[in-house]
């Protein structure tokens, strides 16, 4: 199995096709299988596809501490170093979008283009409703264990209403979520964020950027998409019709068309 030491952990990854490289970064509580419906299209489009399990997810290490944006980006840097990839197109969904964005700020020379899909944004203050739901989930994980808590609170959350309309694809997501060990939920290490977080540094981004958001996503991620589109120089905003938070699963064809079209222009 393709595992590599990255930034003090073991990262599981898959690498196929030929350059130019595209890196796919999944969202919170999922794993690299989130992109199963994108890999064939990208390979057919002539790209090298690199996808990996973020620390604490899938088959990568789940250390007891270390779940910071800095560590997420160092993990990705070390993975690309191992694979001999000096520069790549980086695509991230939700938390993976936050990782991709932070990576582009920390290592701008490594990013050929950036695709942010219903993205998180380091330093963004979520609404009381969504922040409260996350706090409830953390407490439930610690009290009940991750499987029971995620089944009861996360898989039923409105964030996933869109993908729930497609039973087979929702079952794939459910399988990933229920295998997630949620090690980061048990980490009580004090976290001191950097003085200037990503939300305050968006004007520094120079890579061509596509900001995708599902038409039906919850307001927090709609607002993040507006902030990104309005503050990243030259960012191209695009709404995926009839999609919630996970367009790669919900509206696969429309998502793949948007992604491949942007990559073709960015690589030109």
C-alpha positions as CSV (number, residue, x, y, z in Angstrom):
1,X,0.0,0.0,0.0
2,X,1.3,3.5,-0.8
3,X,2.2,5.0,2.6
4,X,4.8,7.7,3.2
5,X,6.2,9.5,6.3
6,X,5.1,13.1,6.3
7,X,5.7,15.6,9.0
8,X,5.9,13.0,11.7
9,X,2.9,10.9,10.6
10,X,2.2,8.2,8.0
11,X,0.1,9.4,5.1
12,X,-1.8,7.0,2.8
13,X,-2.1,8.2,-0.8
14,X,-2.9,7.2,-4.3
15,X,-1.1,8.5,-7.4
16,X,-2.1,7.7,-11.0
17,X,-1.8,9.2,-14.5
18,X,0.7,11.6,-15.9
19,X,1.6,15.2,-15.4
20,X,0.3,17.8,-14.9
21,X,-0.5,16.9,-11.4
22,X,-3.9,17.6,-9.6
23,X,-4.1,17.1,-5.9
24,X,-7.5,16.3,-4.4
25,X,-8.0,17.1,-0.6
26,X,-11.2,15.6,0.9
27,X,-13.4,17.1,3.6
28,X,-13.7,16.5,7.3
29,X,-14.7,13.0,8.4
30,X,-14.4,11.6,4.9
31,X,-11.3,10.2,3.1
32,X,-9.8,10.0,-0.4
33,X,-12.8,7.9,-1.6
34,X,-14.8,11.1,-1.7
35,X,-13.2,11.7,-5.1
36,X,-14.0,8.3,-6.7
37,X,-16.2,9.9,-9.3
38,X,-13.6,12.5,-10.3
39,X,-10.5,10.3,-10.8
40,X,-11.6,8.7,-14.1
41,X,-12.6,12.1,-15.6
42,X,-9.3,13.6,-14.6
43,X,-7.3,10.7,-15.9
44,X,-9.2,10.9,-19.2
45,X,-8.5,14.6,-19.3
46,X,-4.8,13.9,-19.2
47,X,-3.9,14.7,-15.6
48,X,-1.9,13.0,-12.9
49,X,-4.3,12.5,-10.0
50,X,-2.9,12.5,-6.4
51,X,-5.3,12.0,-3.6
52,X,-4.6,11.2,0.0
53,X,-6.2,10.7,3.4
54,X,-5.7,13.8,5.6
55,X,-4.1,13.1,9.0
56,X,-6.6,11.5,11.4
57,X,-8.7,10.2,8.4
58,X,-8.9,7.0,6.4
59,X,-5.7,5.0,6.4
60,X,-3.4,7.8,7.5
61,X,-2.1,8.2,11.0
62,X,-4.4,9.5,13.7
63,X,-2.0,11.1,16.3
64,X,-3.4,12.2,19.6
65,X,-2.4,15.9,18.9
66,X,-1.4,18.1,16.0
67,X,-4.6,18.9,14.2
68,X,-3.7,22.5,13.1
69,X,-3.8,24.2,9.7
70,X,0.0,24.4,9.8
71,X,0.3,20.6,10.2
72,X,-2.2,19.9,7.5
73,X,-0.2,22.0,5.0
74,X,3.2,20.5,6.1
75,X,1.7,17.0,5.6
76,X,0.8,18.0,2.0
77,X,4.2,19.6,1.4
78,X,6.0,16.5,2.5
79,X,3.8,14.3,0.4
80,X,4.5,16.3,-2.7
81,X,8.2,16.3,-1.9
82,X,8.1,12.6,-1.7
83,X,6.3,12.3,-5.0
84,X,8.7,14.7,-6.7
85,X,6.0,17.2,-7.4
86,X,7.3,20.8,-7.3
87,X,4.0,22.4,-8.3
88,X,0.4,21.2,-8.7
89,X,-3.2,22.2,-9.2
90,X,-4.8,21.9,-5.7
91,X,-8.5,21.1,-5.3
92,X,-10.1,21.0,-1.8
93,X,-13.6,20.4,-0.5
94,X,-14.9,21.9,2.8
95,X,-12.1,21.3,5.3
96,X,-10.0,20.2,2.4
97,X,-10.6,23.6,0.8
98,X,-9.3,25.2,4.0
99,X,-6.2,23.1,3.7
100,X,-5.7,23.9,0.0
101,X,-6.1,27.6,0.7
102,X,-3.7,27.6,3.7
103,X,-1.2,25.6,1.5
104,X,-1.4,28.2,-1.2
105,X,-0.7,30.9,1.4
106,X,2.2,29.0,3.0
107,X,3.8,27.7,-0.2
108,X,2.6,29.8,-3.0
109,X,5.3,28.6,-5.4
110,X,3.9,25.1,-5.1
111,X,0.4,25.9,-6.4
112,X,-0.4,26.2,-10.1
113,X,-4.1,26.8,-9.5
114,X,-6.6,26.6,-6.7
115,X,-10.1,25.1,-6.7
116,X,-12.1,25.8,-3.5
117,X,-15.3,23.7,-3.2
118,X,-17.8,24.7,-0.5
119,X,-14.6,25.6,1.3
120,X,-13.8,26.2,4.9
121,X,-11.8,29.3,5.7
122,X,-9.3,29.4,8.5
123,X,-10.2,32.2,10.9
124,X,-13.8,32.5,9.7
125,X,-16.3,32.8,12.5
126,X,-19.2,30.4,11.9
127,X,-22.7,31.3,12.8
128,X,-23.9,30.4,16.3
129,X,-26.1,27.7,14.8
130,X,-23.3,25.8,13.0
131,X,-20.7,26.5,15.7
132,X,-23.2,25.1,18.3
133,X,-23.8,22.0,16.2
134,X,-20.1,21.3,16.1
135,X,-19.7,21.8,19.9
136,X,-22.6,19.4,20.4
137,X,-20.9,16.9,18.1
138,X,-17.6,17.1,20.0
139,X,-19.3,16.6,23.3
140,X,-21.2,13.6,22.0
141,X,-18.1,12.0,20.5
142,X,-16.4,12.2,23.8
143,X,-19.4,10.8,25.7
144,X,-20.7,8.2,23.2
145,X,-17.8,7.5,20.9
146,X,-17.4,8.7,17.3
147,X,-19.6,6.1,15.5
148,X,-22.7,6.7,17.6
149,X,-22.2,10.5,17.7
150,X,-21.6,10.9,14.0
151,X,-24.5,8.6,13.1
152,X,-26.9,10.6,15.4
153,X,-25.8,14.1,14.8
154,X,-23.6,14.5,11.8
155,X,-25.1,12.3,9.2
156,X,-28.5,13.8,9.9
157,X,-27.3,17.4,9.9
158,X,-28.7,19.8,7.2
159,X,-25.2,20.2,5.8
160,X,-25.7,16.7,4.3
161,X,-29.3,17.2,3.1
162,X,-28.2,17.5,-0.5
163,X,-26.3,14.3,-0.8
164,X,-28.9,12.4,1.2
165,X,-31.1,12.6,-1.9
166,X,-28.8,10.1,-3.6
167,X,-28.9,6.9,-1.5
168,X,-26.0,5.1,-3.1
169,X,-23.7,8.1,-2.8
170,X,-24.9,8.9,0.6
171,X,-24.1,5.4,1.6
172,X,-20.5,5.9,0.4
173,X,-20.3,9.0,2.5
174,X,-21.8,7.3,5.5
175,X,-19.3,4.4,5.2
176,X,-16.4,6.9,5.3
177,X,-17.9,8.9,8.2
178,X,-18.6,5.9,10.4
179,X,-15.0,4.7,9.9
180,X,-13.6,8.0,11.0
181,X,-11.9,7.7,14.5
182,X,-12.3,11.5,15.3
183,X,-8.9,11.6,17.1
184,X,-8.9,15.3,16.8
185,X,-12.1,15.5,18.9
186,X,-10.2,14.2,21.9
187,X,-7.3,16.6,21.5
188,X,-7.4,19.2,24.3
189,X,-4.1,20.8,23.5
190,X,-4.4,24.6,23.7
191,X,-4.3,26.1,20.2
192,X,-2.9,29.5,19.6
193,X,-3.8,30.6,16.1
194,X,-1.4,32.7,14.1
195,X,-1.6,36.5,14.4
196,X,-2.9,36.7,10.9
197,X,-5.2,33.9,9.8
198,X,-6.1,33.0,6.2
199,X,-9.3,35.1,6.3
200,X,-7.1,38.2,6.7
201,X,-4.6,37.1,4.0
202,X,-6.7,36.4,1.0
203,X,-5.3,39.4,-0.9
204,X,-1.9,37.6,-0.9
205,X,-3.2,34.7,-3.1
206,X,-1.9,34.9,-6.7
207,X,-2.8,31.5,-8.1
208,X,-5.7,31.3,-10.5
209,X,-8.7,30.4,-8.3
210,X,-12.1,28.8,-8.9
211,X,-14.6,29.2,-6.0
212,X,-17.3,26.6,-6.3
213,X,-20.3,26.4,-4.0
214,X,-23.5,24.3,-4.1
215,X,-26.7,26.3,-4.6
216,X,-28.3,24.5,-1.7
217,X,-25.4,24.6,0.8
218,X,-26.0,26.1,4.3
219,X,-25.6,29.9,4.7
220,X,-22.1,29.6,6.4
221,X,-20.5,28.1,3.3
222,X,-22.4,30.4,1.0
223,X,-21.0,33.4,2.9
224,X,-17.4,31.9,2.8
225,X,-17.7,31.5,-1.0
226,X,-18.8,35.2,-1.2
227,X,-15.8,36.3,0.9
228,X,-13.4,34.2,-1.2
229,X,-14.8,35.5,-4.5
230,X,-14.7,39.1,-3.3
231,X,-11.2,39.1,-1.8
232,X,-9.0,36.7,-3.8
233,X,-7.7,38.6,-6.8
234,X,-9.2,37.3,-10.1
235,X,-11.2,34.6,-8.4
236,X,-13.9,33.0,-10.5
237,X,-17.1,32.2,-8.5
238,X,-19.4,29.5,-9.8
239,X,-22.6,28.1,-8.3
240,X,-23.3,24.4,-8.8
241,X,-27.1,24.2,-9.4
242,X,-29.2,21.8,-7.3
243,X,-26.3,20.9,-5.1
244,X,-25.7,21.1,-1.4
245,X,-22.3,20.9,0.4
246,X,-20.8,18.0,-1.6
247,X,-21.0,18.7,-5.4
248,X,-18.6,16.0,-6.4
249,X,-21.1,13.4,-5.1
250,X,-24.4,15.3,-5.7
251,X,-23.9,16.8,-9.2
252,X,-20.9,14.9,-10.5
253,X,-21.2,15.7,-14.2
254,X,-21.7,19.5,-13.6
255,X,-18.8,19.5,-11.1
256,X,-16.5,17.6,-13.3
257,X,-17.2,19.9,-16.2
258,X,-16.5,23.0,-14.1
259,X,-13.3,21.5,-12.7
260,X,-11.9,20.3,-16.0
261,X,-12.8,23.5,-17.8
262,X,-11.0,25.6,-15.2
263,X,-8.0,23.3,-15.2
264,X,-7.7,23.5,-19.0
265,X,-7.7,27.3,-18.8
266,X,-5.3,27.4,-15.9
267,X,-2.8,25.1,-17.6
268,X,-2.9,27.0,-20.9
